[in-house]
Amino acid sequence: MPKVSEFIKYHGKPVREVYLDHENSGWVPPEVVEAMLPYFNQKGYGHPSITNLPGWEAYEVVESTLEEVSKTINARGGELILTHSGTEANNLAIIGGALARGKERNKIITSAIEHVSVLFPARSLEEHGYRVVTVPVDKEGFVDPDLLSMLIDHETLMVSIQMVNHEIGTIQDIKTLVETVKDKNDKIIFHTDAVDAYGRMKIDVEELGVDLLTLSSHKIHGPKGIGILYAREDVKLKPVMHGALSTQRMWPGVENTPALAGFKKAVELAFSNFDYNIEKMKKLRDRLMHGILENVPDVLLNGPMGEKRAPDNLNVSFLYVEGESITVELSLRGIYVSSGSACTSRVLEPSHVILAIGRKHEEAHGSILFKVSRYQTEEDIEYVLSQIPPAIEKLRIMSPLARESRIALKKTVEA
Ligand SMILES: Cc1ncc(COP(=O)(O)O)c(C=O)c1O
């Protein structure tokens, strides 16, 4: 990796920048930063577990943030466990949920397109005698309740299926999936990773009937470093982290109070004008989607169209080009996106999500994930649409894959 300062010295800074990588992390609005600042050195800088004024102030931030979040998902404050990331919350759900039940039942079912922070902890349990079974998804990423039902047996202890897929935006019908599972055996724990659903659709834990649900701050314009696990009052978990003082029954270590104050503000902002924000994201995303599909040849849409797709998500495969070269070319034009699964993009492996919906390796390699935000404008999207066709054209001219496919096409036409 070159030094960023050297990169900028060589290429200059783009004149216009549009950040469309909100899947991986995001921009934090000034109101959120302002809410955080006092907690570094003016108040609440103490330890929330300690009885002195700065400690009480810190404790108040922890409690009021959990209270604010609980209202948005119809939970009680005491049902939320604070962690330091969505990854940690998913680990607690899967490992803590399984270990709390001993080994009478040992089967964990996940979908083929879960985030790695669900898949990897589940796999880690295999070393301890648990079995992980994967329910496949259809070509748009949906889990079929009948298929899920067929996998459930007397050994099943937990099912984990995410609410919205982080790459292709598929919105699962969690209520039906929970009913399917609980009809078979209501002792089976149902966990849903709602990191990509939060702030983009209504979530009501009572209505859904889930036992465990994960959230993360930086996916809703909050600061990094805050995750939350909703665990229904009667759901048992075994601690998976052990150690220092905390107000949290399941997660040791001092709470990140400035980040919590910021997260609280981010929640307030995301949930005021909620319907307007969703409509805005949808409109921007639809313009981007149709603009690309209509103006760039050889593009495949990954994931569903319409109401069953998250309002901020767009994922397309540009055939005959490498995703990584697209992210670099667009970055030089001030457009920031990611390729395949960003969590694995440094290892250049095709995304397991795109492969699971039936795409070929080369189609998965050319997949690009765009995520719009309510802070963006129509002008931002028009700028992106003005840059994508020439960027793809340029890469295809240089691409051996595109050359081979043109030769193959020519041969077919001539034959
Ligand atoms: C669906 C999903 N679950 C979990 C996570 C992990 O959250 P965090 O980045 O807070 O660890 C992510 C992160 O991108 C995600 O997209």
The ligand as a Tripos MOL2 file, in Angstrom:
@<TRIPOS>MOLECULE
LIG
   16    16     1     0     0
SMALL
NO_CHARGES

@<TRIPOS>ATOM
      1 C1        -24.5580   -7.4940    8.4170 C.3       1 LIG1
      2 C2        -23.3880   -7.1180    9.2720 C.ar      1 LIG1
      3 N1        -23.2580   -7.7080   10.4570 N.ar      1 LIG1
      4 C3        -22.2460   -7.3940   11.2860 C.ar      1 LIG1
      5 C4        -21.2970   -6.4610   10.9340 C.ar      1 LIG1
      6 C5        -20.1770   -6.1570   11.8850 C.3       1 LIG1
      7 O1        -20.3890   -4.9340   12.5310 O.3       1 LIG1
      8 P1        -19.1220   -4.0920   13.0660 P.3       1 LIG1
      9 O2        -18.4770   -3.4780   11.8660 O.co2     1 LIG1
     10 O3        -19.7120   -3.0930   14.0110 O.co2     1 LIG1
     11 O4        -18.2270   -5.0500   13.7470 O.co2     1 LIG1
     12 C6        -21.3880   -5.8250    9.7040 C.ar      1 LIG1
     13 C7        -20.3550   -4.8470    9.3130 C.2       1 LIG1
     14 O5        -20.2130   -4.3790    8.2470 O.2       1 LIG1
     15 C8        -22.4640   -6.1580    8.8430 C.ar      1 LIG1
     16 O6        -22.5990   -5.5980    7.6480 O.3       1 LIG1
@<TRIPOS>BOND
     1     1     2 1
     2     2     3 ar
     3     2    15 ar
     4     3     4 ar
     5     4     5 ar
     6     5     6 1
     7     5    12 ar
     8     6     7 1
     9     7     8 1
    10     8     9 2
    11     8    10 1
    12     8    11 1
    13    12    13 1
    14    12    15 ar
    15    13    14 2
    16    15    16 1
@<TRIPOS>SUBSTRUCTURE
     1 LIG1         1 GROUP 0 **** ****
